[in-house]
Amino acid sequence: MERHCLALDLLNDKELINSYKKYHQNVWPEIELSIIDAGIKRLEIYLIENRLFMILEAGEDFSFEEKDEMDASNSKVQEWEKLMWKYQKALPTANPGEKWLLMEKIYELNVNSKN
């Protein structure tokens, strides 16, 4: 299982942030199915102020490129993404059209490691 961590900002507006949180308390079933179909086994999103942090765990065969292709051909995912973009704001270093950016792991402490 591989872990990927990503970041994204929300527009800095309390009402919009609360609305965004409500959508994520009731994610559309088609969206959850698209995540599962892509091979993602676990996904969590955390929020502090207007910064989002996503942790996803997937098998070694998971590919962001394949997930993007699947999403592009799924009208329900496109509808969800268009809706979510009303709340989201790309990070300053994002390329045009990029949303979630992959983070670099710079430290790990694992007391359970057998090293």
SVG drawing of the C-alpha trace seen along z (x, -y; Angstrom):
<svg xmlns="http://www.w3.org/2000/svg" viewBox="-25 -35 43 41">
<polyline fill="none" stroke="black" stroke-width="0.4" points="0.0,0.0 1.3,-3.4 0.4,-6.7 0.0,-10.0 -0.5,-13.3 -1.9,-16.3 -2.8,-19.9 -5.3,-22.4 -6.8,-25.7 -10.4,-26.8 -11.6,-30.3 -11.1,-32.1 -14.8,-32.5 -16.4,-30.9 -19.8,-30.3 -18.2,-28.7 -16.0,-26.6 -19.0,-25.4 -20.9,-24.6 -17.8,-22.6 -17.7,-20.7 -21.4,-19.8 -20.9,-18.4 -18.1,-16.2 -20.5,-14.8 -22.6,-13.5 -20.3,-12.7 -22.3,-11.6 -22.2,-7.7 -21.0,-8.0 -17.9,-10.0 -17.1,-7.4 -17.5,-4.6 -15.1,-6.5 -12.5,-6.6 -12.9,-2.9 -12.8,-2.0 -9.5,-3.8 -7.9,-1.5 -7.9,-3.9 -8.4,-1.9 -8.5,-4.8 -8.9,-8.5 -9.1,-11.2 -9.3,-15.0 -8.3,-17.3 -9.0,-21.1 -7.2,-23.9 -8.5,-27.4 -8.8,-27.3 -6.0,-24.7 -7.0,-21.1 -4.8,-18.1 -5.7,-14.8 -4.2,-11.4 -4.9,-8.6 -3.7,-5.0 -3.8,-2.9 -2.2,0.3 1.1,0.1 -0.8,0.3 -2.6,-3.0 -1.9,-5.8 -3.0,-9.4 -2.9,-9.6 -5.4,-6.7 -7.6,-8.2 -7.6,-11.5 -8.6,-9.6 -11.4,-7.8 -12.7,-11.1 -12.6,-12.9 -15.0,-10.4 -17.3,-10.3 -20.0,-13.0 -21.0,-12.7 -17.3,-13.3 -17.1,-16.2 -20.3,-17.7 -18.9,-17.2 -15.5,-18.8 -17.2,-21.8 -19.3,-22.2 -16.3,-21.8 -14.2,-24.3 -16.7,-27.0 -15.1,-26.6 -11.5,-25.7 -8.6,-27.9 -5.4,-26.5 -2.2,-26.8 0.1,-29.6 2.5,-27.1 -0.2,-25.2 -0.3,-25.1 -3.4,-26.2 -6.2,-23.6 -4.3,-21.9 -6.1,-21.5 -4.7,-19.0 -0.9,-19.1 1.2,-16.2 3.2,-16.9 6.8,-15.8 7.4,-13.7 10.4,-15.2 10.3,-13.2 9.0,-10.0 9.3,-8.4 8.2,-4.8 8.8,-3.1 7.3,0.1 9.9,0.3 12.1,3.4 15.3,1.5"/>
</svg>
